[in-house]
Amino acid sequence: EAQVTQNPRYLITVTGKKLTVTCSQNMNHEYMSWYRQDPGLGLRQIYYSMNVEVTDKGDVPEGYKVSRKEKRNFPLILESPSPNQTSLYFCASSSGTTFANTGELFFGEGSRLTVL
Amino acid sequence: QKEVEQNSGPLSVPEGAIASLNCTYSDRGSQSFFWYRQYSGKSPELIMFIYSNGDKEDGRFTAQLNKASQYVSLLIRDSQPSDSATYLCASERDNYGQNFVFGPGTRLSVLP
């Protein structure tokens, strides 16, 4: 089954304790991205990756790191989490497209993070 | 900074009515537009995309694009309670065709 898998789905942690949210896709997609979703603000992009070893900042990259060592995996790292990073996080992937194609994003199920 | 704006709602319509969801975008260079549906507690799923001016129909859904007015809409005909969800409008962020900016979403409630 084609899917994007995120772990953990739920996490409560404390300020400053490093954590990693994993994301893996089995569709051989080149493009992967991380979003956070907050009430009233919608989906905001944190980082994205066009291919292995190619990553770039989105709209809200502060406090986050990513890496893309393999095509299928795109982990999100919070080196020193703070309460303002409490949010719902989505990983998404897409195949290579031009603007005339669907450009469909396939989303993981989301990871709800609470930082105390 | 490219922006996509939507009325957050909630938009309430009776069952069987037409629901009209609207979206405006700031970047005239945006080429493609997408509508995602997100049920409460779930991840977004693509329902329509459009890149040409005019209408595009798929079942009960019609997407409309007016590039001159920088306006995108989604019409849902014969609305059903199962259509109750948040609808996210997204525009293509750049010429790669893969990077998107999302609006805040409009919450739709279809009343039985």
Chai-1 contact restraints between the chains, C-beta under 6 A:
chainA,res_idxA,chainB,res_idxB,connection_type,confidence,min_distance_angstrom,max_distance_angstrom,comment,restraint_id
A,Y31,B,Q98,contact,1.0,0.0,6.0,A-B,restraint_1
A,G42,B,F102,contact,1.0,0.0,6.0,A-B,restraint_2
A,G42,B,G103,contact,1.0,0.0,6.0,A-B,restraint_3
A,G42,B,P104,contact,1.0,0.0,6.0,A-B,restraint_4
A,G42,B,G105,contact,1.0,0.0,6.0,A-B,restraint_5
A,L43,B,F102,contact,1.0,0.0,6.0,A-B,restraint_6
A,S94,B,Q98,contact,1.0,0.0,6.0,A-B,restraint_7
A,T97,B,G97,contact,1.0,0.0,6.0,A-B,restraint_8
A,T97,B,Q98,contact,1.0,0.0,6.0,A-B,restraint_9
A,T98,B,G97,contact,1.0,0.0,6.0,A-B,restraint_10
A,F99,B,Q31,contact,1.0,0.0,6.0,A-B,restraint_11
A,F99,B,S32,contact,1.0,0.0,6.0,A-B,restraint_12
A,F99,B,E92,contact,1.0,0.0,6.0,A-B,restraint_13
A,F99,B,G97,contact,1.0,0.0,6.0,A-B,restraint_14
A,T102,B,F49,contact,1.0,0.0,6.0,A-B,restraint_15
A,G103,B,G97,contact,1.0,0.0,6.0,A-B,restraint_16
A,G103,B,Q98,contact,1.0,0.0,6.0,A-B,restraint_17
A,E104,B,L46,contact,1.0,0.0,6.0,A-B,restraint_18
A,F107,B,S43,contact,1.0,0.0,6.0,A-B,restraint_19
A,F107,B,P44,contact,1.0,0.0,6.0,A-B,restraint_20
A,E109,B,S43,contact,1.0,0.0,6.0,A-B,restraint_21
A,G110,B,S43,contact,1.0,0.0,6.0,A-B,restraint_22
